[in-house]
Amino acid sequence: MAHLKVHHCVSRDFISLAWITPLFELYCVAGPNSSRNALAQSANKVVQWVRREEERVFIIGGAVF
């Protein structure tokens, strides 16, 4: 069973979102006037982009020295 952890924190100075899965961890920070929904939508867009560009963004199956 895969575990998913999401932590949302709000302070006077910022809001943050931590999204932890077995495959990745994503941490986002935004200004105090941002909404939780907007931060979550932006985090989803980042994850979708990284998945599309995974081979370009990360070294997968690279040479071993």
PyMOL Python script that loads the backbone (N, CA, C, O; Angstrom):
from pymol import cmd

cmd.read_pdbstr("""\
ATOM      1  N   MET A   1       0.843  -1.183   0.000  1.00  0.00           N
ATOM      2  CA  MET A   1       0.000   0.000   0.000  1.00  0.00           C
ATOM      3  C   MET A   1       0.889   1.248   0.000  1.00  0.00           C
ATOM      4  O   MET A   1       1.753   1.386   0.866  1.00  0.00           O
ATOM      5  N   ALA A   2       0.690   2.138  -0.942  1.00  0.00           N
ATOM      6  CA  ALA A   2       1.485   3.362  -1.037  1.00  0.00           C
ATOM      7  C   ALA A   2       1.009   4.381  -0.012  1.00  0.00           C
ATOM      8  O   ALA A   2      -0.188   4.533   0.234  1.00  0.00           O
ATOM      9  N   HIS A   3       1.967   5.068   0.573  1.00  0.00           N
ATOM     10  CA  HIS A   3       1.644   6.090   1.558  1.00  0.00           C
ATOM     11  C   HIS A   3       1.838   7.470   0.944  1.00  0.00           C
ATOM     12  O   HIS A   3       2.803   7.719   0.221  1.00  0.00           O
ATOM     13  N   LEU A   4       0.915   8.343   1.243  1.00  0.00           N
ATOM     14  CA  LEU A   4       0.968   9.715   0.766  1.00  0.00           C
ATOM     15  C   LEU A   4       0.851  10.617   1.983  1.00  0.00           C
ATOM     16  O   LEU A   4      -0.049  10.456   2.807  1.00  0.00           O
ATOM     17  N   LYS A   5       1.763  11.558   2.084  1.00  0.00           N
ATOM     18  CA  LYS A   5       1.703  12.522   3.178  1.00  0.00           C
ATOM     19  C   LYS A   5       1.649  13.918   2.582  1.00  0.00           C
ATOM     20  O   LYS A   5       2.437  14.264   1.702  1.00  0.00           O
ATOM     21  N   VAL A   6       0.725  14.700   3.064  1.00  0.00           N
ATOM     22  CA  VAL A   6       0.613  16.099   2.655  1.00  0.00           C
ATOM     23  C   VAL A   6       0.586  16.933   3.919  1.00  0.00           C
ATOM     24  O   VAL A   6      -0.209  16.692   4.827  1.00  0.00           O
ATOM     25  N   HIS A   7       1.472  17.920   3.960  1.00  0.00           N
ATOM     26  CA  HIS A   7       1.524  18.809   5.118  1.00  0.00           C
ATOM     27  C   HIS A   7       1.347  20.234   4.616  1.00  0.00           C
ATOM     28  O   HIS A   7       2.062  20.673   3.715  1.00  0.00           O
ATOM     29  N   HIS A   8       0.402  20.949   5.194  1.00  0.00           N
ATOM     30  CA  HIS A   8       0.127  22.339   4.817  1.00  0.00           C
ATOM     31  C   HIS A   8       0.327  23.197   6.055  1.00  0.00           C
ATOM     32  O   HIS A   8      -0.205  22.893   7.122  1.00  0.00           O
ATOM     33  N   CYS A   9       1.088  24.258   5.912  1.00  0.00           N
ATOM     34  CA  CYS A   9       1.385  25.138   7.050  1.00  0.00           C
ATOM     35  C   CYS A   9       1.096  26.582   6.644  1.00  0.00           C
ATOM     36  O   CYS A   9       1.455  27.011   5.547  1.00  0.00           O
ATOM     37  N   VAL A  10       0.455  27.312   7.524  1.00  0.00           N
ATOM     38  CA  VAL A  10       0.149  28.719   7.281  1.00  0.00           C
ATOM     39  C   VAL A  10       0.762  29.536   8.410  1.00  0.00           C
ATOM     40  O   VAL A  10       0.593  29.219   9.587  1.00  0.00           O
ATOM     41  N   SER A  11       1.473  30.586   8.034  1.00  0.00           N
ATOM     42  CA  SER A  11       2.006  31.507   9.040  1.00  0.00           C
ATOM     43  C   SER A  11       1.730  32.932   8.579  1.00  0.00           C
ATOM     44  O   SER A  11       1.171  33.159   7.507  1.00  0.00           O
ATOM     45  N   ARG A  12       2.119  33.848   9.380  1.00  0.00           N
ATOM     46  CA  ARG A  12       1.942  35.266   9.066  1.00  0.00           C
ATOM     47  C   ARG A  12       2.782  35.673   7.860  1.00  0.00           C
ATOM     48  O   ARG A  12       2.421  36.599   7.133  1.00  0.00           O
ATOM     49  N   ASP A  13       3.915  34.977   7.645  1.00  0.00           N
ATOM     50  CA  ASP A  13       4.869  35.351   6.608  1.00  0.00           C
ATOM     51  C   ASP A  13       4.815  34.505   5.339  1.00  0.00           C
ATOM     52  O   ASP A  13       5.302  34.943   4.297  1.00  0.00           O
ATOM     53  N   PHE A  14       4.235  33.307   5.398  1.00  0.00           N
ATOM     54  CA  PHE A  14       4.232  32.421   4.250  1.00  0.00           C
ATOM     55  C   PHE A  14       3.206  31.302   4.437  1.00  0.00           C
ATOM     56  O   PHE A  14       2.673  31.096   5.527  1.00  0.00           O
ATOM     57  N   ILE A  15       2.943  30.576   3.324  1.00  0.00           N
ATOM     58  CA  ILE A  15       2.240  29.300   3.421  1.00  0.00           C
ATOM     59  C   ILE A  15       3.147  28.262   2.755  1.00  0.00           C
ATOM     60  O   ILE A  15       3.914  28.589   1.849  1.00  0.00           O
ATOM     61  N   SER A  16       3.056  27.037   3.201  1.00  0.00           N
ATOM     62  CA  SER A  16       3.898  25.996   2.613  1.00  0.00           C
ATOM     63  C   SER A  16       3.099  24.717   2.449  1.00  0.00           C
ATOM     64  O   SER A  16       2.090  24.489   3.117  1.00  0.00           O
ATOM     65  N   LEU A  17       3.590  23.893   1.533  1.00  0.00           N
ATOM     66  CA  LEU A  17       2.967  22.616   1.241  1.00  0.00           C
ATOM     67  C   LEU A  17       4.081  21.600   1.036  1.00  0.00           C
ATOM     68  O   LEU A  17       4.982  21.816   0.226  1.00  0.00           O
ATOM     69  N   ALA A  18       4.021  20.507   1.760  1.00  0.00           N
ATOM     70  CA  ALA A  18       4.948  19.396   1.559  1.00  0.00           C
ATOM     71  C   ALA A  18       4.127  18.216   1.083  1.00  0.00           C
ATOM     72  O   ALA A  18       3.118  17.865   1.695  1.00  0.00           O
ATOM     73  N   TRP A  19       4.561  17.601  -0.014  1.00  0.00           N
ATOM     74  CA  TRP A  19       3.840  16.487  -0.614  1.00  0.00           C
ATOM     75  C   TRP A  19       4.844  15.351  -0.746  1.00  0.00           C
ATOM     76  O   TRP A  19       5.787  15.438  -1.532  1.00  0.00           O
ATOM     77  N   ILE A  20       4.640  14.293   0.019  1.00  0.00           N
ATOM     78  CA  ILE A  20       5.601  13.198   0.086  1.00  0.00           C
ATOM     79  C   ILE A  20       4.921  11.897  -0.334  1.00  0.00           C
ATOM     80  O   ILE A  20       3.917  11.491   0.253  1.00  0.00           O
ATOM     81  N   THR A  21       5.479  11.253  -1.354  1.00  0.00           N
ATOM     82  CA  THR A  21       4.987   9.973  -1.847  1.00  0.00           C
ATOM     83  C   THR A  21       6.167   9.003  -1.888  1.00  0.00           C
ATOM     84  O   THR A  21       7.304   9.412  -1.657  1.00  0.00           O
ATOM     85  N   PRO A  22       5.917   7.738  -2.175  1.00  0.00           N
ATOM     86  CA  PRO A  22       7.039   6.801  -2.312  1.00  0.00           C
ATOM     87  C   PRO A  22       7.968   7.140  -3.487  1.00  0.00           C
ATOM     88  O   PRO A  22       9.128   6.729  -3.488  1.00  0.00           O
ATOM     89  N   LEU A  23       7.471   7.885  -4.484  1.00  0.00           N
ATOM     90  CA  LEU A  23       8.277   8.193  -5.662  1.00  0.00           C
ATOM     91  C   LEU A  23       8.974   9.544  -5.617  1.00  0.00           C
ATOM     92  O   LEU A  23      10.012   9.715  -6.256  1.00  0.00           O
ATOM     93  N   PHE A  24       8.434  10.506  -4.881  1.00  0.00           N
ATOM     94  CA  PHE A  24       9.032  11.840  -4.871  1.00  0.00           C
ATOM     95  C   PHE A  24       8.618  12.615  -3.632  1.00  0.00           C
ATOM     96  O   PHE A  24       7.681  12.253  -2.920  1.00  0.00           O
ATOM     97  N   GLU A  25       9.348  13.685  -3.405  1.00  0.00           N
ATOM     98  CA  GLU A  25       8.988  14.663  -2.378  1.00  0.00           C
ATOM     99  C   GLU A  25       8.982  16.026  -3.048  1.00  0.00           C
ATOM    100  O   GLU A  25       9.882  16.345  -3.824  1.00  0.00           O
ATOM    101  N   LEU A  26       7.973  16.829  -2.751  1.00  0.00           N
ATOM    102  CA  LEU A  26       7.864  18.166  -3.320  1.00  0.00           C
ATOM    103  C   LEU A  26       7.546  19.135  -2.194  1.00  0.00           C
ATOM    104  O   LEU A  26       6.621  18.911  -1.413  1.00  0.00           O
ATOM    105  N   TYR A  27       8.312  20.208  -2.115  1.00  0.00           N
ATOM    106  CA  TYR A  27       8.117  21.226  -1.090  1.00  0.00           C
ATOM    107  C   TYR A  27       7.891  22.560  -1.786  1.00  0.00           C
ATOM    108  O   TYR A  27       8.686  22.961  -2.636  1.00  0.00           O
ATOM    109  N   CYS A  28       6.812  23.248  -1.429  1.00  0.00           N
ATOM    110  CA  CYS A  28       6.464  24.533  -2.045  1.00  0.00           C
ATOM    111  C   CYS A  28       6.260  25.573  -0.953  1.00  0.00           C
ATOM    112  O   CYS A  28       5.724  25.281   0.116  1.00  0.00           O
ATOM    113  N   VAL A  29       6.694  26.779  -1.241  1.00  0.00           N
ATOM    114  CA  VAL A  29       6.499  27.903  -0.320  1.00  0.00           C
ATOM    115  C   VAL A  29       5.991  29.085  -1.139  1.00  0.00           C
ATOM    116  O   VAL A  29       6.475  29.336  -2.243  1.00  0.00           O
ATOM    117  N   ALA A  30       5.013  29.808  -0.595  1.00  0.00           N
ATOM    118  CA  ALA A  30       4.453  30.970  -1.283  1.00  0.00           C
ATOM    119  C   ALA A  30       4.192  32.076  -0.271  1.00  0.00           C
ATOM    120  O   ALA A  30       4.287  31.877   0.940  1.00  0.00           O
ATOM    121  N   GLY A  31       3.866  33.226  -0.792  1.00  0.00           N
ATOM    122  CA  GLY A  31       3.575  34.373   0.058  1.00  0.00           C
ATOM    123  C   GLY A  31       2.337  34.158   0.912  1.00  0.00           C
ATOM    124  O   GLY A  31       1.524  33.281   0.621  1.00  0.00           O
ATOM    125  N   PRO A  32       2.190  34.950   1.957  1.00  0.00           N
ATOM    126  CA  PRO A  32       1.102  34.749   2.908  1.00  0.00           C
ATOM    127  C   PRO A  32      -0.291  34.989   2.325  1.00  0.00           C
ATOM    128  O   PRO A  32      -1.280  34.532   2.897  1.00  0.00           O
ATOM    129  N   ASN A  33      -0.386  35.691   1.205  1.00  0.00           N
ATOM    130  CA  ASN A  33      -1.692  35.974   0.612  1.00  0.00           C
ATOM    131  C   ASN A  33      -2.127  34.921  -0.414  1.00  0.00           C
ATOM    132  O   ASN A  33      -3.202  35.033  -1.003  1.00  0.00           O
ATOM    133  N   SER A  34      -1.302  33.913  -0.620  1.00  0.00           N
ATOM    134  CA  SER A  34      -1.654  32.830  -1.550  1.00  0.00           C
ATOM    135  C   SER A  34      -2.652  31.894  -0.879  1.00  0.00           C
ATOM    136  O   SER A  34      -2.693  31.787   0.346  1.00  0.00           O
ATOM    137  N   SER A  35      -3.443  31.227  -1.685  1.00  0.00           N
ATOM    138  CA  SER A  35      -4.410  30.276  -1.127  1.00  0.00           C
ATOM    139  C   SER A  35      -3.849  28.860  -1.168  1.00  0.00           C
ATOM    140  O   SER A  35      -2.962  28.544  -1.961  1.00  0.00           O
ATOM    141  N   ARG A  36      -4.380  28.034  -0.310  1.00  0.00           N
ATOM    142  CA  ARG A  36      -3.970  26.631  -0.290  1.00  0.00           C
ATOM    143  C   ARG A  36      -4.297  25.975  -1.632  1.00  0.00           C
ATOM    144  O   ARG A  36      -3.499  25.201  -2.160  1.00  0.00           O
ATOM    145  N   ASN A  37      -5.459  26.284  -2.175  1.00  0.00           N
ATOM    146  CA  ASN A  37      -5.877  25.717  -3.447  1.00  0.00           C
ATOM    147  C   ASN A  37      -4.920  26.116  -4.573  1.00  0.00           C
ATOM    148  O   ASN A  37      -4.535  25.273  -5.384  1.00  0.00           O
ATOM    149  N   ALA A  38      -4.539  27.375  -4.628  1.00  0.00           N
ATOM    150  CA  ALA A  38      -3.623  27.842  -5.666  1.00  0.00           C
ATOM    151  C   ALA A  38      -2.263  27.163  -5.532  1.00  0.00           C
ATOM    152  O   ALA A  38      -1.660  26.785  -6.536  1.00  0.00           O
ATOM    153  N   LEU A  39      -1.778  27.006  -4.310  1.00  0.00           N
ATOM    154  CA  LEU A  39      -0.496  26.350  -4.089  1.00  0.00           C
ATOM    155  C   LEU A  39      -0.568  24.882  -4.505  1.00  0.00           C
ATOM    156  O   LEU A  39       0.365  24.373  -5.126  1.00  0.00           O
ATOM    157  N   ALA A  40      -1.661  24.196  -4.173  1.00  0.00           N
ATOM    158  CA  ALA A  40      -1.830  22.787  -4.546  1.00  0.00           C
ATOM    159  C   ALA A  40      -1.925  22.638  -6.069  1.00  0.00           C
ATOM    160  O   ALA A  40      -1.344  21.709  -6.629  1.00  0.00           O
ATOM    161  N   GLN A  41      -2.644  23.535  -6.744  1.00  0.00           N
ATOM    162  CA  GLN A  41      -2.750  23.476  -8.203  1.00  0.00           C
ATOM    163  C   GLN A  41      -1.389  23.697  -8.856  1.00  0.00           C
ATOM    164  O   GLN A  41      -1.042  23.016  -9.821  1.00  0.00           O
ATOM    165  N   SER A  42      -0.623  24.643  -8.334  1.00  0.00           N
ATOM    166  CA  SER A  42       0.711  24.904  -8.877  1.00  0.00           C
ATOM    167  C   SER A  42       1.627  23.707  -8.656  1.00  0.00           C
ATOM    168  O   SER A  42       2.404  23.349  -9.541  1.00  0.00           O
ATOM    169  N   ALA A  43       1.542  23.086  -7.484  1.00  0.00           N
ATOM    170  CA  ALA A  43       2.350  21.896  -7.198  1.00  0.00           C
ATOM    171  C   ALA A  43       2.003  20.779  -8.179  1.00  0.00           C
ATOM    172  O   ALA A  43       2.896  20.092  -8.675  1.00  0.00           O
ATOM    173  N   ASN A  44       0.722  20.595  -8.461  1.00  0.00           N
ATOM    174  CA  ASN A  44       0.297  19.576  -9.433  1.00  0.00           C
ATOM    175  C   ASN A  44       0.868  19.860 -10.814  1.00  0.00           C
ATOM    176  O   ASN A  44       1.290  18.936 -11.510  1.00  0.00           O
ATOM    177  N   LYS A  45       0.885  21.113 -11.216  1.00  0.00           N
ATOM    178  CA  LYS A  45       1.436  21.474 -12.525  1.00  0.00           C
ATOM    179  C   LYS A  45       2.927  21.181 -12.591  1.00  0.00           C
ATOM    180  O   LYS A  45       3.422  20.714 -13.617  1.00  0.00           O
ATOM    181  N   VAL A  46       3.648  21.450 -11.508  1.00  0.00           N
ATOM    182  CA  VAL A  46       5.081  21.151 -11.464  1.00  0.00           C
ATOM    183  C   VAL A  46       5.302  19.646 -11.599  1.00  0.00           C
ATOM    184  O   VAL A  46       6.160  19.215 -12.370  1.00  0.00           O
ATOM    185  N   VAL A  47       4.545  18.852 -10.866  1.00  0.00           N
ATOM    186  CA  VAL A  47       4.683  17.392 -10.926  1.00  0.00           C
ATOM    187  C   VAL A  47       4.380  16.882 -12.332  1.00  0.00           C
ATOM    188  O   VAL A  47       5.099  16.024 -12.845  1.00  0.00           O
ATOM    189  N   GLN A  48       3.332  17.396 -12.954  1.00  0.00           N
ATOM    190  CA  GLN A  48       2.992  16.973 -14.319  1.00  0.00           C
ATOM    191  C   GLN A  48       4.107  17.327 -15.297  1.00  0.00           C
ATOM    192  O   GLN A  48       4.446  16.523 -16.165  1.00  0.00           O
ATOM    193  N   TRP A  49       4.678  18.519 -15.167  1.00  0.00           N
ATOM    194  CA  TRP A  49       5.769  18.935 -16.046  1.00  0.00           C
ATOM    195  C   TRP A  49       6.989  18.048 -15.849  1.00  0.00           C
ATOM    196  O   TRP A  49       7.605  17.613 -16.823  1.00  0.00           O
ATOM    197  N   VAL A  50       7.343  17.777 -14.599  1.00  0.00           N
ATOM    198  CA  VAL A  50       8.508  16.935 -14.323  1.00  0.00           C
ATOM    199  C   VAL A  50       8.295  15.531 -14.886  1.00  0.00           C
ATOM    200  O   VAL A  50       9.223  14.951 -15.450  1.00  0.00           O
ATOM    201  N   ARG A  51       7.110  14.984 -14.747  1.00  0.00           N
ATOM    202  CA  ARG A  51       6.841  13.652 -15.303  1.00  0.00           C
ATOM    203  C   ARG A  51       6.984  13.641 -16.819  1.00  0.00           C
ATOM    204  O   ARG A  51       7.516  12.686 -17.385  1.00  0.00           O
ATOM    205  N   ARG A  52       6.511  14.699 -17.483  1.00  0.00           N
ATOM    206  CA  ARG A  52       6.643  14.791 -18.950  1.00  0.00           C
ATOM    207  C   ARG A  52       8.105  14.922 -19.373  1.00  0.00           C
ATOM    208  O   ARG A  52       8.512  14.352 -20.385  1.00  0.00           O
ATOM    209  N   GLU A  53       8.885  15.663 -18.610  1.00  0.00           N
ATOM    210  CA  GLU A  53      10.266  15.980 -18.965  1.00  0.00           C
ATOM    211  C   GLU A  53      11.285  15.185 -18.155  1.00  0.00           C
ATOM    212  O   GLU A  53      12.458  15.556 -18.102  1.00  0.00           O
ATOM    213  N   GLU A  54      10.855  14.106 -17.531  1.00  0.00           N
ATOM    214  CA  GLU A  54      11.692  13.357 -16.596  1.00  0.00           C
ATOM    215  C   GLU A  54      13.051  12.969 -17.179  1.00  0.00           C
ATOM    216  O   GLU A  54      14.074  13.120 -16.511  1.00  0.00           O
ATOM    217  N   GLU A  55      13.070  12.478 -18.398  1.00  0.00           N
ATOM    218  CA  GLU A  55      14.332  12.041 -18.991  1.00  0.00           C
ATOM    219  C   GLU A  55      15.263  13.214 -19.266  1.00  0.00           C
ATOM    220  O   GLU A  55      16.483  13.049 -19.263  1.00  0.00           O
ATOM    221  N   ARG A  56      14.707  14.379 -19.500  1.00  0.00           N
ATOM    222  CA  ARG A  56      15.518  15.567 -19.754  1.00  0.00           C
ATOM    223  C   ARG A  56      15.996  16.211 -18.455  1.00  0.00           C
ATOM    224  O   ARG A  56      17.086  16.780 -18.403  1.00  0.00           O
ATOM    225  N   VAL A  57      15.173  16.119 -17.405  1.00  0.00           N
ATOM    226  CA  VAL A  57      15.459  16.802 -16.135  1.00  0.00           C
ATOM    227  C   VAL A  57      16.416  15.982 -15.260  1.00  0.00           C
ATOM    228  O   VAL A  57      17.281  16.540 -14.586  1.00  0.00           O
ATOM    229  N   PHE A  58      16.254  14.666 -15.276  1.00  0.00           N
ATOM    230  CA  PHE A  58      17.044  13.809 -14.406  1.00  0.00           C
ATOM    231  C   PHE A  58      17.956  12.907 -15.215  1.00  0.00           C
ATOM    232  O   PHE A  58      17.670  12.595 -16.370  1.00  0.00           O
ATOM    233  N   ILE A  59      19.046  12.494 -14.610  1.00  0.00           N
ATOM    234  CA  ILE A  59      19.935  11.529 -15.218  1.00  0.00           C
ATOM    235  C   ILE A  59      19.390  10.147 -14.896  1.00  0.00           C
ATOM    236  O   ILE A  59      19.440   9.700 -13.751  1.00  0.00           O
ATOM    237  N   ILE A  60      18.872   9.479 -15.911  1.00  0.00           N
ATOM    238  CA  ILE A  60      18.286   8.159 -15.734  1.00  0.00           C
ATOM    239  C   ILE A  60      19.111   7.167 -16.537  1.00  0.00           C
ATOM    240  O   ILE A  60      19.274   7.316 -17.748  1.00  0.00           O
ATOM    241  N   GLY A  61      19.627   6.164 -15.860  1.00  0.00           N
ATOM    242  CA  GLY A  61      20.431   5.148 -16.557  1.00  0.00           C
ATOM    243  C   GLY A  61      21.744   5.699 -17.088  1.00  0.00           C
ATOM    244  O   GLY A  61      22.249   5.234 -18.110  1.00  0.00           O
ATOM    245  N   GLY A  62      22.294   6.681 -16.400  1.00  0.00           N
ATOM    246  CA  GLY A  62      23.548   7.289 -16.835  1.00  0.00           C
ATOM    247  C   GLY A  62      24.736   6.368 -16.619  1.00  0.00           C
ATOM    248  O   GLY A  62      24.632   5.326 -15.971  1.00  0.00           O
ATOM    249  N   ALA A  63      25.845   6.770 -17.165  1.00  0.00           N
ATOM    250  CA  ALA A  63      27.085   5.993 -17.040  1.00  0.00           C
ATOM    251  C   ALA A  63      27.541   5.972 -15.583  1.00  0.00           C
ATOM    252  O   ALA A  63      27.368   6.943 -14.846  1.00  0.00           O
ATOM    253  N   VAL A  64      28.117   4.858 -15.193  1.00  0.00           N
ATOM    254  CA  VAL A  64      28.669   4.709 -13.852  1.00  0.00           C
ATOM    255  C   VAL A  64      30.177   4.829 -13.938  1.00  0.00           C
ATOM    256  O   VAL A  64      30.808   4.170 -14.765  1.00  0.00           O
ATOM    257  N   PHE A  65      30.753   5.654 -13.103  1.00  0.00           N
ATOM    258  CA  PHE A  65      32.202   5.858 -13.127  1.00  0.00           C
ATOM    259  C   PHE A  65      32.855   5.156 -11.968  1.00  0.00           C
ATOM    260  O   PHE A  65      34.076   5.214 -11.820  1.00  0.00           O
TER     261      PHE A  65
END
""", "prot")
cmd.dss("prot")
cmd.show_as("cartoon", "prot")
cmd.util.cbc("prot")
cmd.orient("prot")
